[in-house]
Amino acid sequence: MLDRIDIQVNGEERGCRADATVGDLLRELAIKTERVAVELNLEILDRKEFDQRILKPGDRVEILSFIGGGS
């Protein structure tokens, strides 16, 4: 069994695999990457970084969803 770490996602404690990337987290949460911005420890990530940035214990992830609309 893989080790687990604790991170914060949108201000809430959450566990994830020790080798998980930001992209893995988004897939686990069923969040489509096309319509979100992700901030990792106050740094806004480019989408191409999602599968390269490995999460570390204590990381703070903020996920912002874009919602279309208007008239």
N, C-alpha and C positions, 0 to 999 in steps of 0.2 A: 504494500500500500504506500502511495506517495505521501510525503509530508504535507501538512497544511499550514498555511499562514493566516494571520488576521490582517485585514485591511479595512479601510473605511470607504464606503460607496455612498455618495450623496449624504454624508453625515451619519450613516449607520454602519455599525460593525458588521463585517461579513468575513467568512472564511473562504479560502480558495486554495487550489493546488500550489505547492511551493514553486513550481516551474511555469505557472500560468502567465500568459501575456495579457495585455489589455484586450487584444482581439479575442482571446479565449474567454475572458470575463464577459465581453459583450455577447458572444455566442451563447454562453451559459444563461445569460439574462434574456435571451431571445430579442436582442436589440439590433436592428439593421444599421449598419455603419454609414449608409448614405445620408441619413437624416439626423446625425448626432455630432456634437463636438465633445471631445473628452479633454479634461484637464487632469493632469497627474502631478500632484504636489505643486500646484500653482503654475504649471507649465502646460500651455495648450499644445496638444499633439496634432501633427499632421496625420491624416488617415493612413498613409503608407507606413507610419510607425506603429500602428496598433498591434501588428503581429510580430514586432521586433522588441518592444518594450516589455521586459519581464517584471512582474510585480514583486515587490519586496515587503517584508513585514512592516506594518505601520504606514504603508503608502496610503495617500488620500486621493481618491478618484472621484471626480465630479462629472456626471454625464448629463449633458444638456440636449434635449430633443427639440428639433425644429418642427413647427406645425404650420402647414400651409393654410391659406384661407383668404378671405377677403371677398369683395364683391365685384 
